[in-house]
Amino acid sequence: MTVDLEIPLAGTALGGTYVLDERLAARDGDGTLWRGHCLGGPAHVLVRLVPCASTGEALQIVDRATIASGEHHPHVAPLRDCGLVNGALVFLVYDLDAGETLGVFLRRRACSPAETLHIADQLLSALESAHFRDTLHCGIDEDAIFVRQLEDGLSADLLDLGVATTTHRSAYDDICSLAALLVQMTNQPLPQPFGRLIDRAIGPRATGWSSAGELRAALRNALT
């Protein structure tokens, strides 16, 4: 059944439990990200809204996100809850508060070489874990990553595991996407040979996560 969606606004209550407070980011075709809070309590949360073409598609995403919530990794955003409103609008609730999407962060400032390497290690580890468990997700971009400033530096969390409606993304797809994103993050011009190193790391002969180690090494060589 196809549903005409009415996207909630700030102040909307979802599932009788969560209230949307502030819109943080939008992804083309993949919904919006909000800061929110729990009704009757002080807990603050992140809420991803994912519009779907039909109720059936929405229920598939809820099922996949529920399965993906078993992905316990320090750099995979912890899913608190998920559900369905307005017929075909999925909401995903994460136990994350202080911080911002990588896209918002990069509009304020670029990352230092050390920060870029630190985030690369975190995200490569999270993606490797997700692929090992064969977890669906919708791709790597600056609004699918949530960044927090902790005492020991920046911490990046991967959002939206389980939010995919078609095919699995390959490790090759994710390595390519992450490599392109990392190049944009650093405030240090990358030397020309880095492009060749990236091509070698993620070239057509690369398979699985053997290329992840090569990407990490290439980036480290370029930035240190």
N, C-alpha and C positions, 0 to 999 in steps of 0.2 A: 504494500500500500504506500503510495507516494503522499507526502505530507507537506503542506505549506507551513514553513517555520516562522515563528515570531521570536526573534532573538531577544533574550532578556536584557534589561537595562540595570544600571546601578540601583541597589535597593531590593532587587528581586530575590525572593527566597526560593531555594532549590531543594526539592525533596523534603521540605519541612524541617531542614536541619542547617542549611548553609545560606548565607546572604552575600550577594555580590557587592563589593565596595568600590573597587577601582580597576578599570580596564588597563592592562599592561602592554599587551601586544596582540597582533593579529597575524595569522598565517594564511596565505592564499589557499582557500579550499579546505583548510584544516581547523577553522574555528578561531576562537579568541582565548586569551589568557587573562584571568582576573585575580586580584587580591580580594579575599573575602574573610568572613568570620563565621564561627559556629553560633547558632541561636542559643541563648541561655548560658553562654560561657565566654571566656576571654580568648579562646583558642583562635589564632589566625591561620589561614590556609591559602593555598593557591588553587584556583579552579580553572580547568581547561574546558571550554565548551566546543563540542564537535558537531556541526550540523550534518545530517545524513539525508540521503535521498528517500529513504523509506524506513519504516519501523523495523523491518527485517534486518536491514543493514545496521541500524543502530544497536539492535540486540546482539548482533555478531560482535560489534566493537566492545560492548559491555562484557560479553563473555571472554573475549581475548584479553581485555584489560585486567579482568579478574584473575585470569591465569597468569598474566605477566606480573601481577602484584607479588607473586612468589619469587621474583627476581631480587634477592637480597644482596645488594652490592652498595658499597659506600658512595658510589657516584651515579647511582640510579635513583631518581626521585622516589621516595616512599609513597605509594598510593594508599590513601586513607579510606577512600570510598569511591564508588561510581554508581551512576544510575541514569535514568531516562526521564526527560520532561518534554512537554509539548509534542508528544508523539514520536519525534525522530531527532531529538537533540540530546546528545550524550553529555553528561558532566562527569569530569574526573577530578577528584579532590586530593591534593597532595599536602603532606605535613611539612610545608616549607613556608617561611615567612620573610624575614629580612633578606633582601637581595633583589636581583633583577635579571631579566633575560640577557644573554650575551649581546644581543643586538642593541639593547638600551645601553649596556655598559660600554660598548665600543663607540657609541655616538658621543660619549663623554670623553673617553680617552682610549688610546691603543694599549695593548699589553706590552710589557717589557719582554725581552727574549727569555728571561728566566720564567716569567709568568706563562708565556706561550708554551714552553716546554713542560711546565707543571700541569697545565690544563690538558695538553696533548696526552700525557701519561694517564691522567684520570679518565679521559674519554675513550682512549684506546682500550683501557682495561674494562670499562663499562660495556663497550660495544662487543669486545671479545666474549665477555660473559653472556651477553644477550644472544649472540650468534651460537654459542655453545649450547644454549638451551632452546635454540630455534625459535626465538621470540620475535613476533612480527612488530614492526614499527614503521613510521611513515617517513623516515629520513632524517638527515643531519643538517640543520641549519641554525642560524644564530638565535632563532626564537624557539628552538627545541632544546635549548641549553639554559639552565638557570645558574647564575653565578652569585656566590656569597663571599664576603670578605671575612675570613676567620683569623684567629690569632697567628696562625702559621702560614697565612697567605690566602690566595684565591682558591675557592672550592667550586667545581663545576658539577652539576647534576644533570643527567640525561632525562628529559621528560618524554611522555607519550608512548612508552612501550605498550604494545597491544593495539595502538591506534593505526590500523591499516585495514583496508577492505579488499585488497586484491592479492598480489603475490608477495613472496618474501623478497626482501632486498638482499643482494649478495654481499659478502664481505668486500668484494671489489668495489661495489657501489659506495659502500660506506667509507672505505679508505679514500676513494676519489673525493667524496664530499668533504670529509674531514681535512684532507690535504689542502683543498681550495680554501676552506675556512681558516685554517691555521696561517696560511700565507697572508690573509687579510688582517689577522689579529695583531701582528707584531709591529712595533714602532721602529724597528730596525730594518733598513733595506736589505733584502736577501740577495746574496751574490748570484750572478748568472748561472753558475754550475748547479745551484739548487734545483732549477727547473729540470735539468737532466737527471739529477738524483731522484726527484719525484717521479719522473717518467719511468725510471728504472724500478722504483719501489712499487708503483701501481700499474706497470705496463701490462699488456695483454697476457704475458706469460705468468704473471703473478697469480697465485692461487691462495685462497683462504687467508689465514692470519700470519703466514710467513712474511707477507708484504708489510704487516703492521710493524714488525721489528725493524724492517728496512726503512720505513717511513720515519720511525722514531730516531734511528741513527742518522738519517739524512738531515732531519730537522736539527738535531743536536750539533752535527758538524757545521751546519750553516749559521747557527746562532751563537756558537761558543768559540 
